Amino acid sequence: MGVSGAGKTVIGSRLASALGAEFVEGDSYHPPANIEKMAAGIPLTDEDRQGWLDAIAGRIRRANDSRDTVVVSCSALKRAYRDIIRADAGQVRFIFLSGERELISARLRGRKGHFMPPTLLDSQLSTLEEPSPDEDVWVVDINESPDQIVASLLARASA
């Protein structure tokens, strides 16, 4: 989880590969109307995100029901969003990719072919509710390389 540009797809796909799990790009669960809004530089509302969060929770629940491991990228910016996923998905582990605005902004400016414009970063950062200790979310500093991040997550998971 984290804002756009934090590395959810890169880290998530590499972690899934290391775990022998399926990687699911959470953005693929957005309805076309959400993609159009974001591409136009319009932030999503809680109402816009509801169906998307339900779909992601459903995908995780199906994996849990079949005893499969799945890694899903999902911004899950607010605690309420994470709570929706927790309530509907069953067992889930959130990993928060945390970094400085300047680093994330630079990544967004360098990214090509993504619907999310860099102009929405400030909106995402203002929406972000960093996980509190009672949520038991693993927090990762994105200043490390993707390989270092994945290695640290694998070490933590096996501890």
C-alpha positions, 0 to 999 in steps of 0.5 A, spaced: 500 500 500 502 507 499 501 513 494 502 512 487 509 512 485 511 509 491 513 502 488 507 498 489 507 494 482 515 493 482 515 491 489 509 487 489 511 483 483 518 482 485 515 479 492 510 475 489 515 472 484 520 470 490 514 467 494 511 463 488 505 467 488 500 470 484 501 478 483 495 482 482 495 489 480 490 493 484 489 498 478 486 493 474 480 493 478 478 500 477 472 501 473 473 505 467 470 511 470 475 511 476 481 511 471 478 517 466 477 521 473 484 520 475 487 521 468 483 527 468 487 529 474 480 529 478 481 525 485 477 519 487 472 520 492 470 515 498 464 513 494 468 512 487 473 507 491 468 503 494 466 498 489 474 498 487 475 496 494 470 491 494 473 488 488 480 487 491 477 484 498 473 479 494 480 477 490 484 476 496 478 472 499 478 468 493 485 466 494 484 465 502 478 460 500 483 456 496 489 457 500 493 461 495 498 466 496 496 473 492 500 479 493 495 485 491 498 492 489 493 497 492 493 504 495 489 503 501 490 510 503 485 511 509 484 506 515 477 506 513 479 503 506 484 498 509 478 496 514 474 494 508 479 490 505 480 486 512 473 485 514 471 482 507 478 479 505 479 475 511 487 474 512 491 480 509 498 483 511 499 490 509 505 493 507 506 500 507 511 503 502 513 509 505 517 515 502 519 522 502 514 527 497 520 529 493 522 522 491 515 519 489 514 526 485 521 524 481 518 517 480 512 520 478 515 525 473 519 519 470 514 514 469 511 513 462 504 510 460 501 510 466 494 514 467 495 517 474 498 524 473 503 527 478 499 532 479 495 528 483 500 526 488 499 532 493 491 529 493 494 522 495 498 525 500 493 529 503 488 523 503 493 518 506 492 516 513 499 512 515 497 506 519 497 506 526 501 501 531 494 497 532 493 496 525 500 491 525 502 494 518 509 493 516 512 499 514 518 499 509 522 505 507 522 506 499 529 509 499 532 502 499 533 498 492 527 494 490 531 488 491 533 490 498 526 491 500 524 484 497 529 481 501 527 485 508 520 483 507 522 475 506 526 475 512 521 478 516 516 473 513 520 468 515 522 470 522 
